[in-house]
Amino acid sequence: MKKLLLQVVALWLCCAGEVSATPLRLSYSVVGPTVAGIWMAHETGAFKKYGLDVTIQQGGPQVNNRPLLPAGRIDFLMTGNLLHSFGNVKNGVPTVVVAAMFQKDPQALIAHPGQGYESFDKLKDAPVALIAKDGQFSWWQWLKVTHGFKDEVLKPYNYNLGPFLANPKAIQQGYSVAEPIYVENQGKFKPVVHLLADHGFSTYSTVIEARTDTVKNKPELVQRFVDASILGWVNYLYGDRKAADAMMLKDNPEMTPAEMDASVALMKQQGIVDSGESLKNGIGAMSDARIKDFYDQMVKAGLYKAGEVDLSKVATLQFVNKRVGADVKSKLAK
């Protein structure tokens, strides 16, 4: 009944024109198909249907947009995984996760085929591991504690595939829906890809954060934004995604349509967006148990101390787990 009431209110407000121009500002810290659902919601009118006028601000690894949310410069931030959210709570930053668009973090380790790395357990024996500094201080620590990787093999990854392509025995970090495609294009071979999420790295990813005061004072607005975003992802994965792809290719002209197609295929194959909890509760799903499990792993890895982060402030489940878009998915997937 509550879900139906929210949908009726959103439809009435939209039709009445009272919030049809409600301005919202979203920024993101990732690029390419990892933000596809948001562009789909924008380009196909899902945001407008829910009475929202959303401005999408360009993000990316070179843009420090995280301070913009608590400062009130943006209303929502689509960012990486729960490590950022743990850090926010620890440091008293008044933000909260309201949805998780990815059930799996796309972070992966890639290797050359035929070098004995087809088994994940063998990766720790590689003589060279090309890992960026932020990875070395985050998930690499988890790999050391949980899977026995060693710091001695570390070399900096500067987002240049050259060193990896030149050394068949090297392993390298990469997004499972991006770097493997670039390796195949440049190196003319399919790399071995091991998704960390498939080996216990249980964080959600591409989470949507809002300010805590927005959640408290404007929950109906947050609900409409989350619902529209989820519908964007449903339509992107299972419907006609041309409109969103056109905008993303404009946003990131270095990508090609072929790379976009390959990335989406990997996203589906690996269950990045729609797997696990989302199959039952809908895209965007989260659970307190899984958030706690990931935090406990990070405590074991030495990134946090037990009790250092109030997990009740990391995320709220009030806007997800409602099977939004399930009927649309059922129709489109046929």
C-alpha positions in Angstrom: 0.0 0.0 0.0 2.8 2.4 0.9 4.6 1.7 -2.4 1.3 2.3 -4.3 0.7 5.5 -2.5 4.1 6.8 -3.3 3.6 6.0 -7.0 0.2 7.7 -7.0 1.6 10.8 -5.3 4.5 11.0 -7.8 2.2 10.6 -10.7 -0.3 13.2 -9.3 2.5 15.7 -8.6 3.9 15.2 -12.0 0.6 15.6 -13.8 -0.3 18.6 -11.7 2.9 20.3 -12.7 3.8 21.2 -9.1 7.2 19.4 -9.0 7.7 18.7 -12.7 10.5 21.2 -12.6 12.0 20.1 -9.2 15.7 20.7 -9.9 18.2 18.1 -8.8 21.9 17.9 -9.4 23.7 14.6 -9.7 27.4 14.0 -10.2 29.3 10.8 -10.7 32.9 9.5 -10.1 32.8 6.9 -12.8 32.4 7.0 -16.5 31.1 4.9 -19.4 28.5 2.2 -19.0 28.9 2.2 -15.3 26.6 5.3 -15.3 24.4 4.0 -18.0 21.2 3.7 -16.0 21.3 7.3 -14.9 21.7 8.5 -18.5 18.9 6.2 -19.5 16.6 7.6 -16.9 17.5 11.1 -18.1 17.1 10.5 -21.9 14.0 8.3 -21.8 12.0 10.6 -19.5 12.0 8.4 -16.3 13.2 11.4 -14.2 10.5 13.6 -15.8 7.9 10.9 -15.1 8.7 11.2 -11.4 8.6 15.0 -11.5 12.3 15.6 -11.5 14.5 17.9 -13.6 17.9 16.3 -13.1 21.1 17.9 -14.2 24.0 15.4 -14.6 27.4 16.9 -13.9 30.4 15.2 -15.5 32.6 13.2 -13.2 35.5 10.8 -13.6 38.7 9.8 -11.9 40.3 13.3 -12.4 37.3 15.1 -10.8 37.2 15.5 -7.1 33.4 15.7 -6.7 33.0 14.1 -3.3 33.1 17.4 -1.3 30.3 18.7 -3.5 27.6 16.6 -1.8 28.0 17.6 1.8 28.6 21.2 0.7 25.2 21.3 -1.0 26.6 21.9 -4.5 24.9 18.7 -5.7 22.0 16.7 -4.4 23.1 13.1 -5.2 26.5 11.5 -5.8 27.0 8.3 -7.7 30.3 6.9 -6.5 32.4 3.8 -5.9 32.0 1.2 -3.2 31.2 1.1 0.5 34.8 2.0 1.5 34.0 5.6 0.6 30.8 5.4 2.7 32.6 4.0 5.7 35.1 6.8 5.5 32.3 9.4 5.4 30.7 8.0 8.6 34.1 7.7 10.4 34.9 11.4 9.5 31.5 12.7 10.4 30.5 13.6 6.8 26.7 13.9 6.8 25.9 11.6 3.8 24.2 8.2 3.5 23.9 5.6 0.9 20.3 5.3 -0.5 20.7 2.7 -3.2 23.4 0.4 -4.7 23.2 0.1 -8.4 25.8 -2.6 -8.6 25.5 -5.9 -6.7 29.1 -6.6 -7.6 32.1 -4.3 -7.6 33.7 -4.5 -11.1 37.2 -4.4 -9.6 39.2 -7.3 -11.1 42.7 -8.7 -11.6 43.6 -9.5 -15.2 46.4 -11.7 -16.5 47.8 -13.1 -19.7 46.3 -16.5 -20.8 48.5 -19.6 -20.8 50.7 -18.4 -17.9 49.1 -20.5 -15.2 46.8 -17.8 -13.9 43.5 -19.4 -14.9 43.0 -20.2 -11.2 42.5 -17.2 -8.9 44.7 -18.9 -6.2 47.7 -18.7 -8.6 47.6 -14.9 -9.0 49.4 -14.4 -5.7 52.5 -16.1 -7.2 52.8 -13.5 -10.0 56.2 -11.8 -9.9 54.7 -8.4 -10.8 51.4 -6.9 -9.8 50.5 -3.5 -11.4 48.2 -1.8 -8.9 47.4 1.9 -8.5 48.1 3.7 -5.2 44.5 3.9 -4.1 44.1 0.1 -4.8 47.3 -0.6 -2.8 45.9 1.1 0.2 42.4 -0.4 0.0 41.4 -3.7 -1.6 45.1 -4.9 -1.9 45.2 -5.0 1.9 42.2 -7.3 1.8 43.9 -9.5 -0.9 47.0 -9.8 1.4 45.1 -10.8 4.5 42.5 -13.0 2.8 44.3 -14.5 -0.1 48.1 -14.3 0.7 49.2 -11.7 -1.8 52.6 -10.0 -1.1 53.7 -6.4 -1.2 57.1 -7.3 -2.8 55.5 -7.8 -6.2 53.8 -4.4 -6.3 54.5 -2.0 -9.2 52.5 1.2 -9.8 49.7 1.1 -12.3 49.4 4.4 -14.1 46.4 3.5 -16.3 48.7 2.6 -19.1 48.5 -0.9 -20.5 52.0 -0.9 -21.9 53.9 -2.5 -18.9 51.2 -5.2 -18.6 51.2 -6.1 -22.3 55.0 -6.3 -22.4 55.2 -8.7 -19.5 53.3 -12.0 -19.9 54.0 -12.9 -16.2 52.5 -9.7 -14.9 49.0 -9.3 -13.4 47.2 -6.0 -13.3 44.1 -4.3 -11.8 41.2 -3.3 -14.0 37.5 -2.8 -14.1 36.1 -6.1 -15.4 33.9 -4.3 -17.9 36.6 -2.0 -19.3 40.3 -3.0 -19.2 39.7 -6.5 -20.6 38.2 -4.8 -23.7 41.1 -2.4 -24.0 43.6 -5.3 -23.6 41.9 -7.3 -26.4 41.9 -4.2 -28.6 45.6 -3.3 -28.0 47.1 -6.7 -27.2 45.0 -8.8 -29.6 44.3 -11.4 -27.0 41.6 -12.1 -24.4 43.0 -11.7 -20.9 42.2 -13.9 -17.9 39.8 -12.0 -15.7 39.1 -12.6 -12.0 36.4 -10.5 -10.5 37.2 -9.8 -6.8 33.5 -10.0 -6.0 33.5 -13.6 -7.0 36.2 -14.3 -4.4 34.7 -12.6 -1.3 35.0 -8.9 -1.9 31.4 -8.4 -0.9 30.9 -4.6 -1.2 28.1 -3.0 -3.2 29.3 -0.6 -5.9 28.2 2.4 -7.8 26.2 3.4 -4.8 24.1 6.6 -4.7 24.7 8.9 -1.8 22.5 11.7 -0.5 22.8 14.2 2.4 21.4 12.9 5.6 19.2 16.1 5.9 17.7 15.4 2.5 16.8 11.8 3.6 15.3 13.1 6.8 13.4 16.1 5.4 12.6 15.1 1.8 12.2 11.3 1.8 9.6 11.3 -0.9 11.9 13.2 -3.2 14.7 10.7 -2.5 12.3 7.9 -3.2 11.3 9.3 -6.6 15.0 9.8 -7.6 15.9 6.2 -6.6 12.9 4.7 -8.3 13.6 6.6 -11.5 17.2 5.6 -11.4 16.3 2.0 -11.0 13.9 2.1 -13.9 16.7 3.7 -15.9 18.9 0.6 -15.3 16.1 -1.8 -16.0 15.4 -0.2 -19.3 19.1 0.0 -20.2 19.9 -3.6 -19.5 16.7 -5.1 -21.0 15.4 -2.5 -23.4 16.6 -0.2 -26.2 19.6 1.6 -24.9 20.5 3.7 -27.9 19.5 7.1 -26.4 21.7 6.5 -23.3 24.6 5.2 -25.4 24.5 8.3 -27.6 24.9 10.5 -24.6 27.7 8.5 -23.0 29.6 8.4 -26.3 29.3 12.2 -26.4 30.3 12.4 -22.7 33.3 10.1 -23.3 34.4 10.5 -27.0 37.3 8.1 -26.4 34.9 5.2 -26.3 33.6 3.5 -29.4 30.1 1.9 -30.0 31.9 -1.5 -30.2 33.5 -1.0 -26.8 30.2 0.1 -25.4 28.5 -3.1 -26.7 31.3 -5.3 -25.3 31.1 -3.6 -21.9 27.4 -4.0 -21.6 27.7 -7.7 -22.6 30.3 -8.2 -19.8 28.1 -6.3 -17.3 25.3 -8.8 -18.0 27.5 -11.9 -18.1 29.1 -11.1 -14.8 25.9 -10.1 -13.0 27.4 -6.7 -12.1 24.0 -4.9 -11.8 21.4 -7.6 -11.6 22.3 -10.6 -9.6 22.2 -11.9 -6.0 19.9 -9.8 -3.9 18.5 -7.8 -6.8 17.0 -10.9 -8.4 14.6 -11.1 -5.4 14.3 -7.4 -4.3 15.0 -5.5 -7.5 17.9 -3.5 -8.8 19.4 -1.2 -6.2 18.9 -3.8 -3.4 20.9 -3.7 -0.2 20.9 -5.5 3.1 22.4 -4.7 6.6 23.9 -8.1 6.8 26.0 -7.7 3.7 27.1 -4.2 4.7 28.3 -5.7 8.1 30.0 -8.6 6.4 32.0 -6.2 4.2 32.9 -4.0 7.1 34.0 -7.0 9.1 36.3 -8.0 6.2 37.8 -4.5 6.1 38.4 -4.6 9.9 40.2 -7.9 9.4 42.3 -6.4 6.6 43.3 -3.6 8.9 41.5 -0.7 7.1 39.2 0.0 10.1 38.9 -0.9 13.7 36.0 -2.8 15.2 33.3 -0.4 16.2 35.0 2.5 14.6 32.2 3.1 12.1 28.5 3.3 13.1 27.1 1.0 10.5 23.5 2.3 11.1 24.7 5.6 9.5 26.3 4.1 6.4 23.1 3.3 4.5 19.4 3.3 4.7 17.2 0.6 3.2 14.0 2.6 3.2 14.2 3.4 -0.5 15.2 0.0 -1.9 14.2 -3.7 -1.9 10.7 -2.8 -3.3 11.1 -4.6 -6.7 10.8 -1.4 -8.6 10.8 -2.1 -12.3 10.2 -5.8 -11.9 7.2 -5.7 -14.1 9.1 -3.7 -16.7 12.0 -6.2 -16.6 9.6 -9.1 -17.0 8.1 -7.6 -20.2 11.4 -6.5 -21.7 13.3 -9.7 -20.9 10.8 -11.9 -22.9 
